Amino acid sequence: MPYVLHHISRSLAFDPERLSAMGDAYDRSVRSFMTAPDQPVREAIASHIIVLAERGVVDSATLCQSALAAFRQTQNERG
């Protein structure tokens, strides 16, 4: 969770429930890779989770699945 918190703008305020869900989603997302993802991948995942949380998503499983789907889509678009 500290990695996700590092990327949150100081102007944003998330309640403890949402912060916990974000941290759990980030941890789940990173563990879903066969090998540990490098820093740019971890940053992209964290960014997707933050955007989703800003939009009101609170469920950690949904945050994880949606962040991974958004990351994969971005990767596919890049070729």
C-alpha positions in Angstrom: 0.0 0.0 0.0 2.8 2.6 0.6 3.6 2.5 -3.1 0.0 3.5 -4.0 0.0 6.2 -1.4 3.2 7.6 -2.9 1.4 8.4 -6.1 -1.7 10.1 -4.6 -1.8 13.8 -5.0 -1.7 15.6 -1.7 -4.9 17.4 -2.7 -6.9 14.1 -2.8 -8.5 12.7 0.3 -9.5 9.1 0.5 -11.3 7.6 3.5 -9.6 4.7 5.3 -11.9 2.0 3.7 -10.9 3.2 0.2 -7.2 3.4 1.1 -7.3 -0.1 2.3 -9.1 -1.3 -0.8 -6.6 0.5 -3.0 -3.6 -1.1 -1.2 -5.2 -4.5 -1.4 -5.9 -4.1 -5.1 -2.4 -2.9 -5.8 -0.9 -5.9 -3.9 -3.2 -8.3 -5.8 -2.4 -6.8 -9.1 1.4 -7.0 -8.6 1.1 -10.6 -7.4 -0.8 -11.5 -10.5 2.3 -11.3 -12.7 4.4 -14.4 -13.2 7.5 -12.4 -12.3 7.7 -9.2 -10.3 6.8 -6.3 -12.5 9.3 -3.5 -13.0 8.8 0.0 -11.7 7.0 1.5 -14.8 4.5 -1.3 -14.7 3.9 -0.9 -10.9 3.5 2.8 -11.5 0.9 2.2 -14.3 -1.0 -0.2 -12.1 -1.0 2.3 -9.2 -2.1 5.1 -11.4 -5.0 3.1 -12.8 -6.1 2.2 -9.2 -6.0 5.8 -8.2 -8.1 6.9 -11.1 -10.7 4.2 -10.4 -10.8 5.1 -6.8 -11.3 8.8 -7.7 -14.3 7.7 -9.7 -15.8 6.0 -6.7 -14.8 2.4 -7.0 -14.2 1.0 -3.5 -14.2 -2.8 -4.0 -10.6 -4.1 -4.0 -11.4 -7.0 -6.4 -13.0 -4.6 -8.8 -10.1 -2.2 -8.5 -7.6 -4.9 -9.2 -9.4 -6.4 -12.1 -10.2 -3.1 -13.7 -6.7 -1.8 -13.2 -5.2 -4.9 -14.8 -7.6 -4.7 -17.7 -6.8 -1.0 -18.3 -3.1 -1.8 -18.1 -3.4 -4.6 -20.6 -5.4 -2.5 -23.0 -2.8 0.2 -22.8 -0.1 -2.3 -23.6 -2.1 -3.7 -26.5 -2.6 -0.3 -28.0 1.2 0.4 -27.8 1.8 -2.8 -29.8 
